[in-house]
Amino acid sequence: MLDIQSVAKRFGGLLAVDQLSFAVRENEVLGLIGPNGSGKTTVLNLISGAFKPTAGDIYLDDRLITDRPARHIARAGVGRTFQLVRVLPSLTVLENVMAGAVFGHKRLWGREARKYAERQLERVGMAHAIGMPTAALTYIDEKRVELARALASDPRVLLLDEWLAGLNPTELQTGIALIRSLREEGRTVVLVEHVMDAIRSLCDRCVVMSGGVKIAEGTPAETLADREVIRAYLGDDDA
């Protein structure tokens, strides 16, 4: 479904991603994990078209998307959430989610877009807030609205950037169940996350990054037990 081949991203003198390669299978949940600053969010920005790679290629279903604008990649079926939530502040909750339906993969309009957006809000537990301004929302509710907007685009590949961060234990279990349901309905998910309970219970495989490079790949059990991964998280002495 998704193929990242020798991708690099340089910001001036900083090499944020260095010769990264991995593939994501259709209907797979892949965890992209690693310490803070390892380049995970940059990778999601490269896949979604927010950044252009300095080198390497990215394919969606064997279709080269490396140089495509973000709007074209969204219409091809890639949806995402952001580590720092990005809602449209001048729009209501419903209008935010309808924007995903209008500009995303499915490209719905009018009453059809509204009904589909309402269904996504209900799915993430925000049906009660349809007419509210986004400025009145808590941070956690903004994250729910952002996910509903991504789902309203009917993505084939969903990129989730620390979407579970900040949730209380009850909300976390609800969030894990929601992500699992996305996989069950046939979507492919790339999950950047620090919540290891979620990684263990949701992911088929993990790619682990440190300092912009891939240091391990395999099942959650294999990667979380890898000596290089433990060293990357804890440092040489504690590892």
C-alpha positions as CSV (number, residue, x, y, z in Angstrom):
1,M,0.0,0.0,0.0
2,L,2.8,2.4,1.0
3,D,6.5,2.1,0.0
4,I,9.2,4.5,1.4
5,Q,12.4,4.0,-0.5
6,S,15.7,5.6,0.7
7,V,14.0,8.8,1.8
8,A,16.0,11.6,3.3
9,K,15.1,15.1,4.5
10,R,17.5,17.8,5.2
11,F,16.7,21.2,6.9
12,G,19.8,23.3,6.2
13,G,22.6,21.5,8.1
14,L,20.3,19.2,9.9
15,L,19.6,15.7,8.4
16,A,16.3,14.9,10.0
17,V,15.6,11.7,8.1
18,D,18.5,9.7,6.6
19,Q,18.0,7.0,3.9
20,L,14.8,5.6,5.5
21,S,13.1,2.6,3.8
22,F,10.1,0.6,4.9
23,A,6.8,-0.7,3.4
24,V,3.3,-0.8,4.8
25,R,1.0,-3.6,3.7
26,E,-2.6,-3.1,2.9
27,N,-4.9,-3.3,6.0
28,E,-1.9,-3.3,8.3
29,V,-1.3,-1.2,11.5
30,L,2.3,-0.1,11.5
31,G,3.8,1.6,14.5
32,L,6.5,4.2,13.8
33,I,8.2,4.7,17.1
34,G,11.3,6.1,18.7
35,P,12.6,8.7,21.1
36,N,11.5,12.3,20.9
37,G,13.3,14.1,18.0
38,S,14.0,10.9,16.1
39,G,12.2,12.1,12.9
40,K,8.9,10.3,13.1
41,T,6.7,13.4,12.5
42,T,8.9,14.4,9.7
43,V,8.3,11.1,8.0
44,L,4.5,11.6,8.3
45,N,5.0,15.1,6.8
46,L,6.9,13.6,3.9
47,I,4.2,10.9,3.2
48,S,1.4,13.4,3.4
49,G,3.1,16.0,1.2
50,A,3.6,18.7,3.8
51,F,7.3,18.3,3.2
52,K,9.2,17.3,0.0
53,P,12.0,14.7,0.4
54,T,15.5,15.8,-0.2
55,A,16.1,12.4,-1.7
56,G,14.3,9.1,-2.2
57,D,10.9,8.1,-3.4
58,I,7.4,7.4,-1.8
59,Y,4.8,5.2,-3.5
60,L,1.2,4.8,-2.8
61,D,-0.1,1.6,-4.5
62,D,2.9,1.7,-6.9
63,R,2.0,5.3,-7.8
64,L,4.8,7.7,-7.3
65,I,3.7,10.6,-4.9
66,T,7.0,12.0,-4.0
67,D,6.5,15.3,-5.7
68,R,2.8,15.6,-5.5
69,P,1.1,18.5,-3.6
70,A,-0.5,17.6,-0.3
71,R,-4.0,18.2,-1.7
72,H,-3.4,15.6,-4.4
73,I,-2.1,13.1,-1.9
74,A,-5.1,13.6,0.3
75,R,-7.4,13.0,-2.7
76,A,-5.5,9.9,-3.5
77,G,-6.5,8.5,-0.1
78,V,-4.0,9.6,2.5
79,G,-5.6,11.2,5.6
80,R,-3.8,12.4,8.8
81,T,-3.9,14.0,12.2
82,F,-1.3,16.3,13.6
83,Q,0.9,16.1,16.7
84,L,-0.1,19.7,17.4
85,V,-3.8,19.7,16.6
86,R,-4.9,21.8,13.6
87,V,-8.5,22.7,13.5
88,L,-10.0,25.5,11.4
89,P,-10.7,28.1,14.1
90,S,-13.3,30.2,12.2
91,L,-15.5,27.1,11.5
92,T,-17.9,25.1,13.7
93,V,-17.2,21.5,14.6
94,L,-19.4,20.2,11.9
95,E,-17.9,22.6,9.3
96,N,-14.4,21.4,10.2
97,V,-15.4,17.8,9.6
98,M,-17.3,18.6,6.4
99,A,-14.1,20.2,5.0
100,G,-12.5,16.7,5.2
101,A,-15.4,15.3,3.2
102,V,-15.3,18.0,0.6
103,F,-11.5,18.1,0.0
104,G,-10.6,14.5,0.7
105,H,-10.6,11.2,-1.1
106,K,-14.4,10.8,-1.3
107,R,-15.1,14.4,-2.2
108,L,-18.7,14.7,-1.0
109,W,-20.9,17.8,-1.3
110,G,-23.9,19.4,0.3
111,R,-26.3,17.2,2.3
112,E,-24.3,14.1,1.6
113,A,-21.2,15.7,3.0
114,R,-23.1,16.9,6.1
115,K,-24.6,13.5,6.8
116,Y,-21.3,11.7,6.4
117,A,-19.6,14.3,8.7
118,E,-22.2,13.8,11.3
119,R,-21.6,10.1,11.3
120,Q,-17.9,10.6,11.8
121,L,-18.5,13.0,14.8
122,E,-20.8,10.4,16.3
123,R,-18.1,7.8,15.8
124,V,-15.5,9.8,17.8
125,G,-18.0,10.8,20.5
126,M,-18.5,14.4,19.5
127,A,-22.1,14.3,18.1
128,H,-23.2,16.6,20.9
129,A,-20.9,19.4,19.7
130,I,-21.9,19.6,16.1
131,G,-22.8,23.3,16.2
132,M,-20.1,24.5,18.6
133,P,-17.3,26.8,17.6
134,T,-13.9,25.0,17.8
135,A,-12.6,27.8,20.0
136,A,-14.9,26.4,22.8
137,L,-13.4,22.9,22.7
138,T,-11.0,21.3,25.1
139,Y,-7.7,20.0,23.6
140,I,-8.9,16.4,23.8
141,D,-12.1,17.3,22.0
142,E,-10.1,19.2,19.3
143,K,-8.2,15.9,18.8
144,R,-11.5,14.0,18.3
145,V,-12.7,16.6,15.8
146,E,-9.4,16.4,13.9
147,L,-9.8,12.6,13.7
148,A,-13.4,12.9,12.5
149,R,-12.2,15.3,9.8
150,A,-9.6,12.8,8.7
151,L,-12.1,10.0,8.6
152,A,-14.6,12.2,6.6
153,S,-12.1,12.1,3.8
154,D,-12.6,8.3,3.6
155,P,-8.8,7.6,3.7
156,R,-7.3,4.4,2.5
157,V,-4.2,5.2,4.5
158,L,-4.5,7.0,7.9
159,L,-1.5,8.7,9.5
160,L,-2.0,9.2,13.2
161,D,0.6,11.4,15.0
162,E,0.4,10.8,18.7
163,W,-3.4,10.9,18.6
164,L,-3.6,8.9,21.9
165,A,-1.4,11.3,23.8
166,G,-3.0,13.0,26.7
167,L,-6.0,10.7,27.0
168,N,-7.0,9.4,30.5
169,P,-7.1,5.6,31.0
170,T,-10.8,5.3,30.0
171,E,-10.4,7.5,26.9
172,L,-7.2,5.6,26.0
173,Q,-9.1,2.3,25.9
174,T,-11.9,3.9,23.8
175,G,-9.2,5.3,21.4
176,I,-7.5,2.0,21.0
177,A,-10.9,0.3,20.2
178,L,-11.6,3.0,17.7
179,I,-8.3,2.5,15.9
180,R,-8.8,-1.2,15.9
181,S,-12.2,-0.7,14.3
182,L,-10.6,1.3,11.5
183,R,-8.3,-1.6,10.7
184,E,-11.3,-4.0,10.8
185,E,-13.1,-2.0,8.2
186,G,-10.1,-2.3,5.8
187,R,-8.1,0.9,6.4
188,T,-4.3,1.0,6.6
189,V,-2.9,2.9,9.6
190,V,0.6,4.3,10.3
191,L,0.7,5.1,14.0
192,V,3.3,7.4,15.6
193,E,2.9,6.8,19.3
194,H,4.6,6.7,22.7
195,V,1.9,4.8,24.5
196,M,3.4,1.3,24.5
197,D,0.2,-0.4,25.5
198,A,-1.3,0.9,22.3
199,I,1.7,-0.2,20.3
200,R,1.6,-3.7,21.7
201,S,-2.2,-4.2,21.3
202,L,-2.7,-2.5,17.9
203,C,0.4,-2.9,15.7
204,D,1.3,-5.8,13.4
205,R,4.8,-4.4,13.0
206,C,7.0,-1.6,14.2
207,V,9.6,0.6,12.6
208,V,11.9,2.2,15.2
209,M,13.8,5.4,14.4
210,S,16.6,7.1,16.3
211,G,18.5,10.2,15.0
212,G,16.7,10.1,11.7
213,V,17.6,6.5,10.8
214,K,15.8,3.2,11.1
215,I,17.4,1.1,13.9
216,A,14.9,-1.8,14.0
217,E,11.9,-3.3,12.3
218,G,9.7,-6.3,13.3
219,T,6.8,-7.2,15.5
220,P,6.2,-5.1,18.6
221,A,7.7,-7.9,20.8
222,E,10.8,-8.1,18.7
223,T,11.5,-4.4,18.4
224,L,10.8,-3.5,22.0
225,A,13.2,-6.2,23.1
226,D,15.9,-5.1,20.7
227,R,19.1,-4.0,22.4
228,E,19.6,-1.0,20.1
229,V,16.0,0.2,20.7
230,I,16.4,-0.1,24.5
231,R,19.7,1.9,24.2
232,A,18.0,4.6,22.1
233,Y,15.2,5.1,24.7
234,L,17.2,4.7,27.9
235,G,20.8,5.7,27.0
236,D,23.9,3.5,27.2
237,D,24.2,3.5,31.0
238,D,20.6,2.7,31.8
239,A,20.3,0.2,29.0
